[in-house]
Amino acid sequence: MRKITLLFVLLFCFNSYSQTKYYTVNGETIMSKRELDIKILQIKDLTSQSLKEEAFVTFKREKSISRNDSILVFGKFEVKNAKALNNYLERYINKKNPNYKLKTIEGKEISLKDYHGKPTLINFWFTRCPPCIKEMPVLNEMKRDYGHEFNFISITYENMESVENFLKKHEFNFDHIISADKLIENLDVRAFPLNLIIDKNGVIKYAKDGIPMVHKDGKLEIGDGKEFLELLSSLK
C-alpha cells in the first residue's frame, strides 16, 4: 500500500490541473483508461480461446482514492460468458441518450440531441482496440452508401491529438466525438466496440457489440453489416 500511495502522489503532482483517472488491480501497476481497456481485450481474447465461446470481461471497481483532480480506482477483472454480455447489452434498450455537451474532432460543441430526426448508429471505440479497427472498413462502407439516410457517429474518451494521429493511418469516416469521458461513464460502456442504434427521438432501440461475424471458407470473418442496416431501416 505504501508503494501504491507513493506512485499515486507522483501522478497527482503531474496531473493536478486536469481530472485524470488511473486504475489498478494488484496495487502496484497503475494503468490509464486506454491501458486498462487494452488489458481487458487481451484477457478476453485468451479466455474466449480457452472457453471456445465469446467471453465478457469487465473491470469491477471496488474503491477509489481521490486527490483533488486525480482519482485512483482499485478493482479486479471479472470474466463471464456470452450470456452475461447479452444481459449487459439488453440494459441499454429503450434508454434515452444523455444530453451532455460534447466536442467534435473539429472543436465544435454539440449534443446527441442535434442528431435527432434520423436513425443513428453510434460506435464507441478507442484507438488501440483491434476489434474496433477490424470493423471500420465495413462501417466506412455503410456511411458512404447510407450517410444521407442515417447518422453515423463515433465516440471515444481519447483526445483530439490521439484521434487525429490515428486517422492519419486509418480511414474512419464517421462523425467523430472525442474526449467523451463523462458520457461513456454515464452509459457504463464496459466493452469495445459497442454499437448503439438510436431512433429519431434519441431512444436506444438496439445494442450490439461488434458487427456480427460470419463463417467464410471455414473461418470466422467480419460480416457485411447488413443486420445493422436493417435495424436502422426499421426505425425510419
Long-range contacts (C-beta under 8 A, 24 or more apart in sequence): 1-27, 3-27, 3-28, 4-28, 4-30, 4-72, 8-65, 8-67, 8-70, 8-72, 9-67, 11-70, 11-72, 12-67, 12-68, 12-70, 15-69, 15-70, 16-68, 16-69, 16-70, 17-69, 18-69, 19-69, 19-70, 19-71, 19-181, 20-69, 20-70, 20-71, 21-70, 21-71, 21-72, 21-73, 21-181, 22-70, 22-71, 22-72, 22-73, 23-59, 23-72, 23-73, 23-75, 24-72, 24-73, 24-74, 24-75, 25-59, 25-74, 25-75, 25-76, 25-77, 27-74, 30-72, 33-157, 33-181, 34-126, 34-127, 34-128, 34-158, 37-126, 37-128, 37-129, 37-192, 38-128, 38-129, 39-77, 40-77, 40-191, 41-129, 41-130, 41-131, 41-192, 43-77, 43-79, 47-79, 51-81, 53-81, 53-82, 54-81, 54-82, 54-85, 55-79, 55-80, 55-81, 55-82, 56-80, 56-81, 56-82, 56-84, 56-85, 56-88, 56-191, 57-191, 58-190, 58-191, 59-190, 85-191, 85-209, 88-190, 88-191, 89-207, 89-208, 89-209, 90-207, 91-188, 91-207, 92-187, 92-196, 92-204, 92-207, 93-204, 93-205, 93-206, 93-207, 94-203, 94-204, 94-205, 95-203, 95-204, 96-201, 96-202, 96-203, 96-204, 97-198, 97-202, 97-203, 97-204, 98-183, 98-186, 98-187, 100-180, 100-182, 100-183, 100-186, 102-155, 102-177, 102-180, 102-183, 103-177, 103-178, 103-179, 103-180, 104-175, 104-176, 104-177, 104-178, 105-160, 105-163, 105-164, 105-176, 105-177, 105-178, 107-160, 110-177, 112-153, 112-198, 112-202, 113-202, 115-151, 115-153, 115-198, 115-202, 116-200, 116-201, 116-202, 117-200, 118-149, 118-150, 118-151, 118-200, 119-149, 119-150, 119-151, 119-197, 119-198, 119-199, 119-200, 119-232, 119-233, 119-235, 119-236, 120-150, 120-151, 120-152, 120-153, 120-197, 120-198, 121-150, 121-151, 121-152, 121-153, 121-195, 121-196, 121-197, 121-198, 121-228, 121-232, 122-153, 122-154, 122-155, 122-195, 122-196, 122-197, 122-198, 123-152, 123-153, 123-154, 123-155, 123-174, 123-193, 123-194, 123-195, 124-154, 124-155, 124-156, 124-184, 124-189, 124-192, 124-193, 124-194, 124-195, 124-196, 125-154, 125-155, 125-156, 125-192, 125-193, 126-156, 126-157, 126-158, 126-192, 127-156, 127-158, 127-162, 127-163, 127-165, 127-166, 129-192, 129-193, 131-192, 131-193, 131-210, 132-192, 132-193, 133-170, 134-210, 134-222, 135-193, 135-210, 135-211, 135-222, 136-170, 136-171, 136-172, 137-171, 137-222, 138-211, 138-222, 138-223, 138-224, 138-225, 139-172, 139-174, 139-211, 139-225, 140-171, 140-172, 140-173, 141-225, 142-225, 142-228, 142-229, 143-173, 143-174, 144-173, 146-229, 146-232, 149-232, 149-236, 150-232, 151-175, 153-177, 155-180, 155-183, 155-184, 156-180, 157-181, 157-184, 195-228, 197-228, 197-231, 197-232, 197-235, 198-235, 199-235, 200-235, 205-231, 205-235, 206-231
